[in-house]
Amino acid sequence: MLDVFAADDSEQRRPMRAGVRRLSALGGVYVPSEEVGALEAKLNRTCAEHGFPEGEEFKWSPSKIDWMRASLLGEERTQFQLDAVEAAADHGATVITVVVDVRARSATGAKPPVHDAANMLIERVNGLAGKRGRSCLMIMDR
């Protein structure tokens, strides 16, 4: 079976909490192959129920140009996010995230240190697939 892991990156250049340095993260959602289609259909229905235009992308932290930023606010956004997480859980999804302090010394000598995060993420996904006796297709956004 060929499971799927869809990954993305995030960076917080100026963390709001005092004493927290610049962070970079890689993470994503691991979905068993037999659940991919059903999860996609459920997420599409969830988006439609919350008023998303056809084909509009959702993000946990939408940018200023995203429909979601201006049109899905407060409790409505919170409910949408809870519905999306519940859909993922109902379809056996697992989230894996790795966060690194970009100014810290690399654990492996990688330059930039965010490459440590990529290596750790691949290692964790490989370990999860191995435990399940599966192969996994990793899709990484740049």
Secondary structure, DSSP 8 states (H G I E B T S, - for coil): -EEEEEEEEEEESS-SSTT---EEEEEEEEE-GGGHHHHHHHHHHHHHHTT--TT----SS--TTSHHHHHS-HHHHHHHHHHHHHHHHHTT-EEEEEEEETTS--SS--SSTHHHHHHHHHHHHHHHHHHHT-EEEEEE--
